[in-house]
Amino acid sequence: MATLKSFDGGEFDAYMALPASGYGPGIVVLQEIFGVNEYMRTVCDWYASHGFVAICPDLFWRQEPGIQLTDRSEAEWQKAFSLYQGLDEAKAVEDSAAAVEFLRKHPAGNGRVGAVGFCLGGNLILSTRCAERNSRRAGCKPAGHDSRLSGSGSRLRPSWRRALRCRRRGIGEPANAGILC
């Protein structure tokens, strides 16, 4: 675990996984609505096994720090949606950007940082990408249709749309299939 500083002076935790070499490019893994749970930690571990310094920040720390839910019960789904509905998206975007900054400056990192988002994180990465001026690439798995991706409602510059790698869920596909950055 790592402790990160928010831009508004708070502190929050993030799961951190280092590559065997102890050094490499960074990747911020933005969580689903279930928190920094076993699955998100496994994703970070996978990226670390492929040479990345990976972190998954706790984006629900302002509501319920350390929450770890699964998708295995109706009660957990309800709790997850409750947390999602109570999320201050602007603060979550700031916290995601703080995670990018943390990795850029971390001694185990080489200064290069990417990001990948799942579900909630897929939606947030669009806004984080817009907020992060030095970011060049991002991968996302947005939940539902998001007008930020294309069309007249898009908040992405044309050059950013080319750099963004997104995959939408197909019928019968698991929600987290095919996320690459």
N, C-alpha and C positions, 0 to 999 in steps of 0.2 A: 504494500500500500504506500501511497504517497499523499502528502498533504499539499494542496494547491491554494493559492491566494486568489480570491475573487477580485475583480476590479473595483468593487465597492467596499473592500476591506475585510470581508469574511474569509473563512477558511473552510475547505471541503476536501473530502477524500476522493481518491481515484485508485483503482486497481492498476498496478504497474507490473509489466512482465519484460524482462531483459533478455536479449539474445545471448546465446552461449559465449559469444565473443565479448559481451559486456558493452558493446558500442555499435551504433548503427543509426540509420535514419529513423525518425519518429513517425508513429501513426496514432492518431486519436480515434478511438472506437466509441462512437456515440450510441448510447443504450437504447433498448426497446422500452416499452412502458412498464416493464417488469423490474426495473432497477439494474444495479450492477450485480446480477445473479450469476449462478454457475455457468450458464451459457455464455454470457458476456466475458467472463474470466477465461473460458475456454477459447473464445475468439482471440483474446489478447495473447494467450499462450501460443496459439497457432501462429500469429504474426511474429511473435518473438522467436519461434522455432525457424522462421524464415528470415531472420536477421534484423527484425525491426525492434525498436524500443516502443512498446505499446502501452497506452494507458486508456482506461475507461473511466471518465469522471462521473461521480454521483450527481446527476442533474436534479434529483429530488431532495437534495440536502437541505433546502430551505423549508421543506414540508415535513419530511421524515427521513433523516439521515440514515444511510446504511440499509435501506429497504431492499429485500431480496425476495421477489415473487416468482412464481412459475405460471404456466398457462394450463395447469392441470386441474384447477377447480374453479367453479363459478365465483366463489368468494374472492379468490385471488384476481380473477378478471375484473370483478367489481372494484376491488381495491386499486388495481392498476388504472382503471378508467377514472376513478376518483382522483388519483394523484395527477393523471394527465390533465384533467379538467381544471385542477387547481394550479397547474404549472404556469408560472410567469414566463412566457416564451422569450421575451426580451432579456430577462435575467439568465435563462438557460443558454441563449445565444452568447451572452457575455461570458458565462462560465465555460462554454465550449471554446471560445476564443482564448480565455485564460489558460485552458489546457494546452492549446496550440503553443502559446507563448512559453508555458512551463517546459514543454518538450524542446522548443527551439533553444532554450538556455541550459537545458539539463546536461551535465558533463558526460552522460552516456550517449547523448545524441550528437549527430554531426551537423546540426543546424537545419537540416531539411525535414519538413514535417508534412505529412498527408493526413487525410481523415476519411473515415468510412462511417456511415450511419445506418442503423437498422430501425425500421418502423418509425417511432418517434424521432430517433436520431437521424433517420433519412430525411425527414421533414426539416429538422433543425439544421442539418448540414447546409441546406440551401441558403438559409439566412446567415449562418456562420461564414459560409463562403463569400457572401456579399459583404459581411462585416470585416473579414480578414483580408486586408489589403495586400499582404505579401504571399498569400496562398495561391498556388497555381493549379492544383488538381484536387478533386474531391470525388469520393464515390458514395453513392447513396442508394437506399432502398426505401423510398418514401411510402408512407401509409396512405392509400387512397389517391385520388387525383389531386394534384397540386398545381395551381395556375402559375406558380413561380417557375415552373419548368419551361413553359413555352407560351406562345400566343400574346395577345395584347396585355395580359395581366402579368407577364414575366417581369421580374425584378432583376434578371440577369442580363448583363451586357452580352452582345453576340459572341465576343471572344471568350467569355466565361462559359457560355452554353457549349462551346466546342470542347472546353477543358473538363467539363463536368461529366462524370461517368455514372449513369443511372440505369437501373434495371427495375422494371415494374413487375409485379407479381402476375404470373399467368394463371389461368384456370387450372386448378389441381396442383400448382407448385407450392412448396412450403414457403412461408413468408420470408425466409432468409436465404433463399437459393441464389447463387451466382453473384455474390457481392465481391467485387474486386476493385482495387484502387491502383 
